[in-house]
Amino acid sequence: MSSNGHDTSMRAALATAEAAASRPSPADRFNIDREGPAKRAGKLRALQQRLQKLNEYCDEAVAEIRASLDRAPPRSEGHL
């Protein structure tokens, strides 16, 4: 291998190493707990409360629909 080829491959290796050093490490990229457990727990509690309210709203809507169907006069087959 000529010294020119060696220099080129050395520069390429250094460029690759520098590029890798400038990127976040795999541990940093996949660290989902950056906010801390307490902050995440608070967000999860708030989300749980929102979902509980949504569930209650849906239950009420279903109950109202069922009640309105029970009150509706029976439909005859000739009329749609």
Beta strands, then each sheet from edge to edge (+ up, - down):
end
